[in-house]
Amino acid sequence: MTNKLNPLYNSSSRIHLFSCELTKFIGKNESILLNQINYWLSKSGREIRELNGKWIYNSLNEWHKQFNYWSLSTLRRTIKSLEKSGILISKKINAKKWNHTKWYSIEYNKLNQLVKHATIRKDESANLSRTNYLKKSNDHPKNKRTYRCVQNEQIIITKNNYTNNISSNKESDISPNRLSDKKIEEIKINPKEKETVKQMIELWNKVFEHSIKPIKAYSNKKNEQTLLRLYKTIFNSDLDSWREYACKVNSSQFLMGEKKTKTNFKAIFSWLIKPETIEKILNGEYGVGDRELDMNNISKNEEIKKEDVVNQIDNKVSERLRLNINESKEKEEFENYVRENGYEEDGDIYKISKIFKQIPKYSFFNLTEYKEMRKTLFDSYVVKKYMGMDRIEMRDLIRNKIGEENQINSMKYLK
């Protein structure tokens, strides 16, 4: 329920509310903007070291997305007016010089000084001082008993193009309590906007194209509205800004799952498109910048990916062979072959003699530390026996085959 005792009302980005009473002190546009800032401070304000109160950030263009019924010059004048009055505090607190995003907070003491002489309405059931109305509202956002509503105070509603028409005899007299009963239809995405979402997905996946383990972007009915809203607000309808965000994600070892953590954390796309996550990443959190972009390591990453495929095929071949042989019988024959030096008689086609120049046979077959080596040598023995090549030769063959396929695919793009 909206708190009508406060000159500032909680508001969403769809509907902007303001009090006629507050406009007497700071002006209509200033009242609208201040109300919106107060709303975001109470909803997602952050504490910043060495600064008092809670803060939010936005660029001028990002604010304009919420107030697109104003011109940029009107918005700029309104912000400057609030800054000049001392009610709105703004600072550039980003460490990186290229980041000019402003952070905002409200100087509630200054605001209270301006409204402390306001007439308290007769039908206010709780005689609370206006000198602490906003402070208590922020400290107790869920405390519904802090204030009660004044029934006769006029509320002005301004609408942007994200708001549907609300029918009423007098739109200016609509009560905030009635707004919750009005259903606001979901924004329908037109073909042009669908194409924008498609471009966002393609740009993102292009950044991760050469990643060993990419974070793939996708769109569906559930998230395309979210993607479009992010594009229009946080990224200022700029695909380059969206691409830069993808690059920041790609530049973090932690987000790419390369940092050792208890949970083996790796970011997923649905988490990366949450506004609070975007805010942190854009401000350099999560180790952004501690990793080379994959697009700058194409050759190295392609080799790693190729080797990963070689390992997968190698393991599948070994597994398939084990399923089609009597493993216990083969192991017995293998051990007898080694113990009786059979490899010396057939020209060492299994490449075994090198191992036993370094390791005694008794140790090889009985010590736990050589368990993996025994398995590897046995697998190689089986591969050579049934396929006519050892594992090294087989892996080289797989690599060459992958190289040929990549070359063919590259030629297709050139045509």
N, C-alpha and C positions, 0 to 999 in steps of 0.2 A: 504494500500500500504506500502511495506517495505521501511524503511528509509535508503537510501544507503549512506548518509553522515556519519552516525554513524558507527564506527568500529564494534559495536555490532548490530545484527539484531534481531527483534522480531521473535520468533520461536515457533513452537508447539512441542509436544512430538513426533510427527511423523517424522518431518524433522528438522535437525540441520544445521544451516547456520553459516558461519564465514567469516571474511574478511582476505584475504591474508596479507593486510597491518598490521593488528593487530598482526598477528603471528610473525612479525619481532621483536616485543617488548616483548611478553609474551609466545610465543610458540603455536603450532597448537592445541594440546589438551586443553591447558589452554584457548585459544580463544573460542573453542567450548563450554566448560563448562561455561565460564563467560557469553557467549551469552545467554545460557539457563537460568542461574540464573537471568540475567537482564530481560528476558522475564517474568519470574514468579513474579519478584518484581513489574514490571509495571502492571501485570494483577491481582495479589492477595496479594501483599505485605501488611504487617500490621505494624502499628506504635506500639512501645513498650515503656512503661513508663521508663523514665530516659535514653533512648537510642536514638541516632540520626538516621534519615532516616527510610526507610521501611525494613522489615525483612520477610523472609520465613523460613520454617523449613523442614527438611528431614533427614532421617538416611542414612547411607552409602548404605544399601541395597535398599532403596527407590530410591536413585539417580541411582543405578545400573540398575533399571528397565527402566530408560529413556536412559541409555547408555550401553545397553547390548552387544554392539559390542566391548566394552572394558572389560578387566578383572578387578576384584575387586582391585587388586594391582595397576593397571594403574590408575584407578579412584582415589584411595587413594593418589597416588603420585601427581596426578594433583591437587587435593584439597590442599594438603600440599604445593605445589609449589605456588599456588595462595595466600595461607595464609602467606607464608614466604615473598612473595613480598609485602604484605600489602594491596593488592588490594581487597582481599576477607577477610571479617571479620566473624568470627564464635564464637558463644557463646552458652553455655548451660544455659538457663534461666528458666527452669522448676522448680517449687517449690518442687516437689516430687523427692526424691533421686533415685527412680527406673527408672525415665524417663531420658534417656541419649540422647534424640533427640537434634540435633544441629540446631540452627537458624543461618541464613546467611544473610549478607548484603554486598553491594559493596562500597568500599571507592573510590568514584568517583574523589575526588581531587587527590588521589594517581595515579589513572588511567590516569587522564588528564595530570599529570606531565610526564608520560611515553610517551604519544603520541603527546605532544604539538609541537614537532619539525617535525611532519609528514608533508609531502608535500601536500598542498591543490591542488586538481586537477584543471586544467585550465577551464574545462567546468562546474564548480560549479557556478550556477547562483546566489546563495545567498552566500555572503562572510561572513559566520558565523564562529566565533572562535571555534576551537575544544575544547577549555578549558571549554566550557559549553554545549557541544553537548548532553551528557547524562542527565545532570541536566534538560535541557529544554525538552528533550524527556519525562522524567518521570513526570515533572510538567504539561506538556500539551499533554497527550497521545492521545487526539482526535483532536489536532490542526494540520490539514494536511498542513497548510501553513508555519509551522515552518522551514521545510527544503524542498529542491527539490532533485530529484534523479540525481546521476552521472551515465551516460549511459555506460561508458566503464569499470567500476570497476569490477573485476572478483569476483564471488561468488563461494565458494566451498560448495558443498552439501554433507553431510554425511547421510547415511540412516541406520536406525535400522530395526528390523524385523516387526515393525508396519507400515513400509512404503512400498508402492507398487513401482515396477520399473517404472521409468519415461524415456520414450524413447527420445533421442536427439542425434544430431550428436556429440556434445561435452557436456557431462554431467557437466563438471566443468564450462562451460560457460552459464549455464541456468540462465536467469534473474529471480529475485524474483517475478517480475510482471507477469511472465508467469506461475508461480506455481499455482496461483489462478485459472487458466484455466484448470488445470489438476484435474480430479476427482479421489479421493482416495477411493477405494471401502471399504465398511464396512467389518470389520473383521468378518469372519465366525467362529462361535463357533463349535468346533468339539465335538464328543461324550464325550471325557474325560473332556473337559471344562464344558459341560452341567452337568456332574456328580458333578463337583466342585461347580457349582452354586446351585445345589440341596442340597449338603451337607451344604452350607452356610445357606440356608433357614431352613433346619432341625436343625442345631446348634442354630440358633437364636431363633426359636420357642421353643426349649427345655429350653432355659434360661427363657422364659416367660411362660412356661407350667403351673406353679402354681400361676401365677398372677391373681388377681381378675378381672382386666381389661387389658388383655395383648395387647401389640403392636405387631401385627402379621406380619411376613415377608412373602413375596410372590415374585414370579418371573414371568415375562411375556416377550414378544418380545421387549417391550419398555425398560425394566430395566435390562435384563440379561447381556447386554454388559457393562452397568454401574457397575453391581456387579462384573463382571469378571475383569474389569479394576481396581476397588478398591482393589480386592483381590491381584492382581499382583503388584500394586504400593504401596498404603498406608499400606496394611497389609502384604507385603513381601511374598506373596504366602503361608501364614501361617494361617491355620484355627483356631489355638489357639488364635492368635492376633485378629481375627474377633470375636471369642467368648468373649474375654475380652472386646471388644468394646460394645457388646450387654449387658454385665454385667454392664458396666459403665452407659449405658442408664437406665437399670433396677434399678440402685442405686440412681437415681435422682427423688426427689418428683415432681419437676417441669415438667420434661419430661414425667413422668407417670401420669400427670394430677391431682396430689394430692395437689398442691399449689393453693390457692385461687387467681384467677386473674380475671380481668374484662371480659376477653373473654373465661374463663374456658379452658385455653390452655391445650392440650395434644398432644404430639408428634405423628406424623404418619411416617410410614416406608419410604415413598418416600422422605420426608424431611430429615430423618436421614441418608440417603445414599448420600447426597450432600457433596462434599469434604469440603466446608467451614464449614458445620455443624460438620462433623467428626473432623476437626481440633480443633474446640472449645471444643468439648466434650472430646477429648483425652488430652486436656490441662486443664481439670478440671472445665470448665465453666458449667453454668446451674445447679449449686448445686450438681454436681456429688459427690456421697459418703455420702449424707445426709439421705440416706434411706437404710434400711436393704434389702438385696437381697431376692426376693420371694422364691428362692430355699432354703433359710435358715428359712423360715416361712411357711413350707408346711402345717403343721397341722392347724395353725391359719387361713391361707388363705382358706383352704378347708372348714373349719367351716363357714367362712364368705360367701364363695360361696354357700355352702349348704343353709345357711339362706336366701340368696338372691333368690335362687330357691323356697324355702318355701314361701317367700313373694309373688313371682310372681304367684305361683299356688293358694295361698290363695286369692289374688286379682282377679284372673280369675274365681274362683269358685263363689265369691261374685258377680262379674259382670254377670255371667251366670244366677245365681239365680234371680237377679234383672230384667233381661230380660224376665224371665218366670213367673213373679208374677205381681200382681197389686200393685205396690209399694205404692201408696197413700192409698189404702185400708189397706195394711199391716202396714203402719206407724200409721194409726188411731187405729188399733187393738192393736198395741204395746203400744201406749200412754195410752189407756184405761186400758190395762193389768197392766201397771206400776202404774198409778194413783190410781187404785182400789185395789192395793196390791194383784193382782192375783198370784204373785210369791210366796206369803206366803202360799197360798192354795195348790199349786202343788209341794211343796217341794223345791221351788227355783231352778228348773232344768236349768234355764237360768243364774244362778249366778248373780242375780241383787241386792239382799239385801245388799251386802257388799258396794255397791256404795252409797246407800241412807242412810247408817249409817254415811257417811262423808259429803254428799251434800244434801241440801233440794231439794225436787222434783221441786218446783217452779223455783229455780235457774237453775236446770239441764235442764229444758225445755225452759227457756226464756233467759238465758244469753249467749252472743256470745262466751265467753271463754270456754264454754262446748260444742261447736258445734261439734268438732272432736270426743269427747267422746260419744255424742249422736249417731253419725254415726257408730262408732265402736260397741256400744252396740246393735244398731238396726241390723247391719250386723250379729252379733253373734246370735241374736234372730232368724233371718231368717234361718241361717245355721242350728241351732239346731232344728228348727221346721220342716225343709224339709229334713235334712240329718241325724237326730237322734244323732248329736254330736255338742258340741259347738266349737268355733274356736280354742281354746287351744288344745282340743282333736284332731281336724282335723289337726292342724299344727304338733302335735306330730306324727300323723299317716304319714304325708308326710315326715317328717324327717327320720322316721324308714324305709320308702320305699326307700328313696334315699340311706340310709346306706346299705340296702340289695343289691341294684343295684350296688353300688360301690364295695361291697364285691364280688359279682359275677364277675364283670369286672376284679378285682384283681386276682381272681382264674384263669381266662382265660390266663392271662400273665404268671402264674406260671406253667401252663401245658406245 
